[in-house]
Amino acid sequence: MSRVYLVDLDGTLIDSNSLNFFILTLVALLIEIKSISSIKTLVEVLFIVVARKLRFCSHDALKKKLQTIWGDLVIIGYEDKLSKSLRVYLEKVLRKDLVKYLEDNKNKDDKVVLATAAPAEYVSIIVQYLPVFDSFVSTPRISEGDWFHNISINKWKSIVSSVDLNGKEVVSFTDHSDDLPLIENSQKVYLFNPLTADIDDLKKRYKNVEFKSFYE
């Protein structure tokens, strides 16, 4: 039986929170541009980041605002900045042992999907850098139409709508309880901290799923 490997990004494929990288890259670029417009936008970024820290706005609102600002910068020609910064970032945070596992275990009929709530702006670049991935699902760009946060059940719906799962063994890799919809629809799940600590409870709850700690 062929497999579909579903791999989460933050805390799983990378040992980091990629949204923080996105924010820092955006801030650095706005400072580098040194225009009245960029300083005004920088203030907007800092304001919404602080507002989120203080819980005055939702995570969805933060992500949508950041993606909107980045989309405006792409239009005026700054797309390569994110790509160059991302390559350096991945060298520091990528779990290369997980990538090697996927490369070693992927057969010709298997598919590997990067399934994440992170923005498509940089998820699309990650899969270009890592050829083990066949496709990805992520929070879409603002310019792609109806925006939604690709998390939890939304992530599972994105997978179902874009990946052929019929007759396939679904193997998931995750560190977060947001991925419970993926877990309950998988045959095998590899867990990363902090979710690894809940492995006994998950085994009781999902008796038809095989759970393993990736680092056991």
N, C-alpha and C positions, 0 to 999 in steps of 0.2 A: 504494500500500500504506500502510495506517495504521501508526502507530508507538506503541510503549510506551517512554516515557523513564523509566529507573530512576536515581534520583539519591541518592547517598550524602549523609550529613549532615556529620559531623565532617571538616574538612579539604577539603570539597568545596562543599556549599551554604553552609557557614560556614567562616571562616578561624579556627577555634578548636576546642577540645575541650569539648563541651557538658556532659560529666559533671562537669568542674570547676565549671562554672556551677551545676549541680544541687547539688553539695556545699556551695558557698558560700551559696546561697540557703537551704538547709536549716539550716546553721549560724547564719545571720543570724536566721532565724525562731525557732530554739530559744532564742537569746539574748534576742530580743524578748519571748518569752512569759514569761520570768522566773518559772518555777515550779520546785519541787523535781524534779518529773517531767521537765521539759524540760532541766534541767541534767544529770540522770542520762543522758538520751538523747543530749545533746550530747557527753558523755564517751564514750558508745558509738560515736558517729560519728567522733570524733577518734581513738579507739583503732583502729578498723578501717581508717581512712585511713592511719594510720602503719604499721599491720601490712601493708597492701598495698604501701606505699612500700618497706618492708624485705623484701618478698616472703615474708612469713609467711602470707599468705592469697592466694587466687586473685582475679582480676578479677571472675569470676562471683560469688564470695562477697561482694565489696564491693558490686557492683551490686544484688544481691538484698537485702542488708541495708539499703541506702539506700532502695530501693523499699518495703520493708516499713515502715520508719520513716515515710516520706512518706505511705503509705497510712493509717497511724494518725492522722496530722495532718489528712488530708482528712476523715476520719470526724468529727473534732471541729470542722470548719469553716474550715480554712485554705487551701483550694484556690485562692482568688483571689490569694493571695500569690505563688504560682508564676507565674500568668498575667501579673500586672503586672510582675514582675521579668523575665520572658522577653521582653516587648515592648521593654524598654530594652536588654537584652542583644543582641537581634537587630539593632537599629539600629547597633550597634557592629561586629558580626562577619559580618553577612549579605553574601554575594557577590551584590550587586544586578545585576551584569552577567550572571551565570548565570540569575537569575530573568528578566531581560529577554530573554535568548536563548530561554528556554523559552516565554515569552509570545509572542514574535515567530514562533517556528517551530511552535508547537502548532496543528494543524488540528482541526476539530470532532470527528473520529473518533479522534484521538490521546488517549492517557492518560499522565498524569505521576504517577509513584509515588515517594514519599519512602521509600527502602529503607535502613534503618539498624539498627545494633545498640543504639542509644540507647533509653532507657526510654520506654514509651508515655505515661507521666505528662506529659512535656512535648512529645514528638513530635506527639501529638494536638492540642496547642495551636498548634504551628508551622504545621500544615496549615490550621488555621482562619485564621491571620493571612495565609497566602499562598495565595490562591484558585487559583493556577496548578496546585496539586496536587489530583488527583482522589482519591487514597487514600494510605495508608502501610502499611508493615510495620515492626515494631519489636520490641524485647524487651517481652513483655507484662507488664501489671500483675500483682502477686502475686495479687490478688483474682480474676483471670480464669481461674484454674485451674492447669493444668500449666505451670510456669515453665520457660523455656529462654532461653539467650543467643542472640539473633537475629544471629549472625555467621557469615560464611563459607558453608558448605553449608546451614546452618540458614536463613540469609537467603534463599538461592535457593529452598529448599523453601517458605518462606513466600510468596514471590512466585508460584511455580507454583500453589500452592493457593488463592491469592486473586485473581490477575490473569489475564485471558484473553489468552494469548500466541499463540493459533492464528492463523496467517496474518499476524502483525504483525512489523514490523521492530523489533528490540530495540536501543535506544540507551542505553548506560550512561555514567554520570559518576562517577568515583571517584579517590581519591588513594592507595588502600591495597591491598596484595597480599592482604589478607583477602578481597577481592572477586573473586578468580580464578574462583570458580564462576559469577559473573555475567559476567565477561569472556568466558569460553569459550562462553557461551550467547548472546552478543550479536553483532549484525552490525556495529555501530559503537561505539567506546568513546572518550570524551573523558577525557584524563588530567590530573590536577593534581599538583603537587609533593607529596611526593617521588617518586611513582610515575612521573612524566614522565621521570625520568632513566633508567628501564628500558625506554623505548619501543622501542628497537631489538631488545632481547631478546624483548619481547612480540610483536613483529611476526614474529620467527623462530619463536616457539613456537606462536602462533595465526595461521596463515597465512590463515584464512578471515575474520578479523576486521580491520576497518579501524580503525586507531589514529590519534588526533590529540591534540596538546596543546591544551587549551582556550585557552591564551593564545599560541598560535603566530602 
